Amino acid sequence: DQLEKTAAEGDRRVLKEIMAFLYDKLNKPSKSLKYHLELFADGILDRVRRENLFDAIRDKAELVMCFDDHSLGIAGDRSAELKDRCEAKGVQLLTDNTDAIPCASVVKQLVAVPEHLHVYLHTLLGKDAHLGAPFADLQVELYAEYNPERLLNFLRVSTYYSFDKALEICEERALVPEMVFILGRMGDNHRALMLIIDRLRDVPRAIEFAKEQNDPELWNDLVMYSRDKPEFIIGLLELGGTHTNPTKVICNIPADLSIPGIRRALTNVLHDYHLQVELCTDCKRVLDGDCEVLSDGLRRLQHQGMAIESEQMCLVCQLPLEDMPSGCRSALAFWCGHIFHDKCILLPEILRKTHLSEASDSSLNLRQRNLRMVHGPREQRRMLMQGKLDRTVLIRQYDPRCPVCAEYDQKKSMQAHSGWSPAERMDRAGLLADADADADEAQADANALALAGERAELPPMLTLLM
């Protein structure tokens, strides 16, 4: 204590060095660091990191910032060296250890020196914007005072400041671009546009602002305001693009108004319109070509056969397809992948009519005689396939539908009107599970049986087997 009183007199530097040495010997780093920082001792900040003495400098934020100023040799206007000051060791030490050195404590110590507080908060923003959230309004004022050119970027990246307070600060310092941005954030687009027009008189910026907001009323305000201002009329015609109607701009021009460069602007408008028409025509041609190619590919896929196995089950009688019930002559496969015996889904009258040609002895004898006349498996297979296709055509006349899909469509329609009940949800889950299992079995062997033949249109029934 006696040495501290003596340090206020005489050779202060020598006495501070003595005090720092004695406190180090007494193992009181909190007091020794104060004198080391005042003496700008070399390596003192490295020692703080090395020995983890962050708690000892918790209340010495101003000394740390002054240490940075001394190490960088900064004097006079410090705002120009903001980037260098943010990379200094002292401020990096404070912002890297916010758990041991709370931000609120540092701000409270630096509030008397706004320049140092600005450097600290700017560095903190680069580390973690959320840590500086409670001081966002203060930071707006500091940017406006020391770095106005960085204020707009801060307003864009931060969402914690008060719009009203930030607008008031910008109005006091006549920061028009920042005022325009804040008003846009607040939704007062008309006032923001009037600021650009009246105070900045920047036509491209006004048009760009209207494009960013994408507000039709804003474009109407801009068109009405520019009807007697030649530079705005030219700007709208040349830069408005598809956002504004050139006819509306031209119709609002007074008859006695002279507009230099109007001929060039109108020529550009007509040229752009011609290019737009050509672009739309070419796009339509490309889309038509793509649709035609995709349609042809879909048609070819739909005309292909579907591979099945004889061990697959009929979804009605639950018997293998090769085990034909009495009166059953073939199996029917639908495009959805479900397969049934014809007797299980067709009415007896339809079965009788479609079997009529095969039941006649003359037709049966003719078919057998034709099969004996052909030589070779390929011709015999073609004749058998032709018989299947003939019967398929007869069955298609009665427009058969897959019972599984019909039941699912019915339940889906009921859902649209009244919603699914618990029982319906269980039925639907079981139905979809069975349908997926049958579809997987239907795709097991693609080479088991490939059905051929060209079809002119897509029917609900794929083909006829057996």
N, C-alpha and C positions, 0 to 999 in steps of 0.2 A: 504493500500500500504506500509506503514511504517513497519507494522508487517511482510509482505511478505519479505521485504528486511532484516529484523532482523532474519527471519527464516533461512537464509542461514548461520548464525553464531551461535555459542554456542550450547546449548542442542536442537538439531533439533527435537527430538521426542516430548519434552514438548511443544515446540513452535507449532508443527503441531497439537497437541491436542487442543491447545488454538485457532489456526486458524479454525479448524473444528468446535469447539464450537461456536465461534463468527459468522461464516458464517451460522450456523444453526439458531442462534438467529436473524440474518439479513434475514432469509428466502431466502438464496441463495444456494440451494442444488447442483447446478452445480459445485460450488467451494468447498463446504464442502465435497462432495463425493470424490474429489481428495485426500484430506488428510485422510479421513477414509480408502480409499483403500490402500494408502501408509502405513498406520498404521496397516493394516490387522485387522480392527475392526470386532469383532464378530457380526454376524447378519446383516451386512451392505447390503448384496445382498438380504436377505429377506425383508429388508426395501424398497429396490428399487422396488421389486415386489409388496409389500403391498401398497406403496404410488404412484405407477405408475410413477417412476422417470426415465423411459427409455431414454427420451430425454437428461437427465442430464449426462448419461454415454455414449452417442453416440460417443464422442471423447476420451473415456478412455478405449478402448478395450485392450490395452497392460497392463494397471493396473489391469483390471479384470482377464486377463490370469495369471499375476503374483500372484494375490490373490489366484487363484486355485493352483498354484505351492506351495505356502506357506501352504495352508490348507491341501494338500496331503503330504507335507514333501518331495517333489521330489527334487533330486539333482543329478548332474552328467549326466549319460546316461538316457535320458527321453523317448527314443523310446520304451523301454520295458514296460512302464506303459501307453501305448496309450489307452487301453480300460478304465482304471481308470480315466485318464485325460479327456476322452470324456464324462464321467458321472459326472464330477465336476459341481458345481453350476454355476460358472462363464460362462463357455462355453455354458452350457445349457441355461443360461439367454440370451446370445447373439444370439443363433440359434433359440430360441423359439419366438423371437420378431424381426424378420427381417423386419417387416413393419416399426417399429420405429427406428431400428438400421440397416440400409442398409448394405448388404453384401459387396458392393464395398467399402464403408467407412471403414469397419473392415479390409478388405484385405489390403487397403492402409496403415492403421496404423500398421498392423502386418508384412508387407513385410520385415521390417528390422530384424525381429526375425523369421526365417523360421520354427523353431520348433513349436512356438505358432501358426503360420499360418497353419502348417500341421495339428495340432490338431483341429483347427477351421474348416478347410475344410473337414476333415474326419468326424467330427460330423455333419456338414451340409449335407454331402452325405447321411448319415443315415436318416436325416429328410426329405430332398427333393432334389433329384439329379438335378432337373432342376434349382434350385437356384445357384448351383455351376458350371453350364454349362460354363459361360464366363471364368472360371479359370481352365478349365480341363487340358490344357497344363501345367500350373504351378503345378497342382496337380500331374501330372505324374512325374515331376521332384522331387517333395517333397517325393512321395512314393519311388522313386528309391534311394533317399538319406537317408531317415530315416526308411522306412519299405519296403524293397525290396520284402519280402515275401507276402505282400498284394498288390503288383503292378499288378500281373496277374489277380487277382479278380476284381480290378478296371478297367482294360482293357476290361474285359468281360462285366461288367455291364454298362459301360459308352460308349456313342457314340458321345461325343462332342469333343474329343481330335483329334489333327492332327496326322495321321498315320506317316507321314514323320518325324515330330518332335519327336514323341514317339519312333520311330525306332532309331533315332540318339541318344537319351538319353540312350536307352538300349545298343546300340553298345559301347558307351563310358564306360559303367559300366560292359560290358560283361554279360548281363542278357540274356542268350541264350533261355530259355523257353519263355520269354516274346517276344523276337525277332521272334521266330517261330510263336507265336500267331498273332503278328502284320502282318507278311508276309502272313499268311493265310488269314487274313482279307483283305489284299491288293490284293489278288489273285495270288501272286507269290509263288505258292505251291512248285514248283521245288526247289527254293532257300531255302524254309523252310525245305523241306525234307533233303537237303544236310547239313543244319545246324545240324539236329538231327543225321545224320549219321556220319558226320566228327567230330563234336565238342562234342556231347553228347555220341555218339556210343551206343545208347540205341535202341536195336532191337525191343522190344515190343512197345516202344513209336513211333518208325517210322511206324510200322504196324498200330498202333491205329490212327496215324495221317492220314495215307492213307485211312483208313476206314471212318474217319470223313469227309474227303473231297470228297470221292466217285468219284474219277477221274481216269478213266482207264489209261490215260497217266502217272499218278503218280505211278500206280502199275507197269507199264512197266519200268519206271525209276528205281524203287526199285528192280525189278527182274534183270535188266541188271547190276545194281551196285553190286548186291550180288552174281554174278555168280562165283567169285573167292574168296569169303569170307565165310568160313564154318559156322561161327556163324549166319550170315544173312540167309544162305540157310536153316539151321535147323529152324530158327525162322519163315521163310516163310512157310515151310512145316507144322509146328506145329500150328502156329497162324494165317496163312493166311485165313484159312477157305474156304468159297465159293467165296471170292473176287479175288483170284488168281488161275490160273490153275497149279496144281502141275506138270503136264507133261512139261509145258514150263520151270518151274524152274529146273527140272531134266535135260532137254535137253541142258540147258545152262551151265551145270557143265563141266569144263574141264576134260578130261580123266585121267590126272595125278594128280588130286587134291584129297587129303586125307581129308575126312570129318568125324570126330569122332561123333558117335551117329546117323549116317545116317540110319542104319538098324531100330533103334527104331522109328525114324521119319517116315520112309516109312511104317512101320507097323501101326502106328497111322493113316496115310493118308488112307490106305486101309480099316482100321476098320471104320473110319468116313464115307468113301464112301459106305461101306456096310450098315451102319446105315441109311444113307441118302436114299438109295434104298428101304430099308424096310419101312422107314417112308413114302416115296412117295406111296409105294404099299398100306400101311394101310390107308393112307388118301384117296386114290382112292376108296378103298373098302367102307370106311365110306360114301364118297360122293355118290357112286352108290346106297348104301342102302337108304340114305336120298332122292335121286331123285326118287327111286322106291316108297317109302312111300308117298312122296308128289304127285307123279303122280297118285297113287291109290286114294288118297283123292280128287284130282281134278277131276278124272274120276267119282267118286261117286257123287260129287256135280253137275257135268254136266249131270248126268243121272237122277237127281231129276226133278220133275215137277215144274212148275211156277204157283203160286197162282194169280188169276185175279178175277175181279168182273164183273158182267154182266152190271153194270152201266158205265164201262169204254167206252171211245169213240174210234171209228175207226179214225186213223190219216189221212185218205184220204177223206172219206165222212162226217166226223165229226158227225156221228150218233152213238147212243149207240150200244154196241155189241149185245144186245138182240133184237134190231130192225133190223131184217134182210131185206135188200132190195130185190126186186124181182129178182129171180134167184140165190140168195145167200143161201148157205146151212150151212156154218160154218164160224168160225173165225180162223185166223192163228196168232200164237204167235212166235216171233223170240227170239233168245238168247239175243239180245240186249235189250229186254224188250218192244219193240214196237209191237202193236197188230192191225190187220186189218181184215176186211171182205174179204173172199176169192175172191169175185167178184171184189173187188176194186183193187186188185194187180195182179190177174192171167188173162191171155189172155182167150178169149172165147173158143178157141180150147182146151186149157189145162183144162178148166172147164168141157167141154164136155167129154173129155177123162177120167178125174178123176171121173166124175159122171156116167160114162157108166155102171159100175157094179151095182150102186144103182138104176139106171133108169130102168133096166130090171125087169119085173114083177116076173120072177122066182127067181131072187136074193132077191127081196124085200119080196116075200112070204116066201122064205126059212128063211130069218132073223126073220120075225115075228113068224114063226112056232117054230124056235129055242128059241125065247124069251118066248113063251108060255110053252115050255117044261121044262125050268129051273124053279126051285122053290127057292125062297129066293133072297133078294136084292143083296147079294154079287155076286152070279152067274150072275144075270142080269147085274150088273155093269161091270163085267168082259167081258161079251159079247159085251156090248156097247163100252167099251174101246178098244176091239179088232178091232171093225169096224173103230174107229177113227185112230188107228195105221195103219190099212191096207191102208186107204186113205192117211195118212201121207207119207207112203212109195211111193205111186204113185206120189204124188206131189213133193217129193224130187228128183225124176228122172229128173225133169225139172229145178232143181237148182234155186229155187226162192230166191230173195234177198230183204232185207228190203229197201224200197224206201227212207226212211229218212236217213239211214246210207249210202246208195249209193250216195245220193246227197251230204252228208257231205264229203265223201271220194273224190268225184269229185272236190269239192271246195278246199279241202286240197291239192290235186294234182296241181290245178291251182295256189295256193299260193306258192308252191315250185318252180314253173317256173317263175311266174311274180309278186308275192307278192299280198297281199290283197288290193283291191280298197276300197274306202269308202262304196260303196253299198254292196260289198261282206262282209265287216266286220259287217254291220248291219244285213244282212241275216244270217250270221253265229251266231251272238248273239241271234237272234230270234229263230233259229233252235235249238241251245243248250238249250235255256230256255224251249221250248216246249218239247224237249226230256227229260229234267230233270223232268218236271211236269208229263209227262206220266210214267216215271220210278217210281216216288213216288206213283202214283195211282196204279201201277201194284203190288206194294209190300204192299198194305193196309192190306189185310186179308190173312194170310198164310193158313188158314184153309178153305177158301171158296171153292177151288177146287184144289186138289193135283193130278197131273198126274203121273201115274206110268208106269212101263215097262222098261226093260233093253234095252239099245241101244249099238250097237257094236262100233260106232264111233260118233264123234261130228259133226252133220250136221248144216248148217246155219240156218235151221228152227227148232224151239224147238218142237212144237207139234201141233196137230190139235184139235180144240174145236168144241162143238155142234155136 
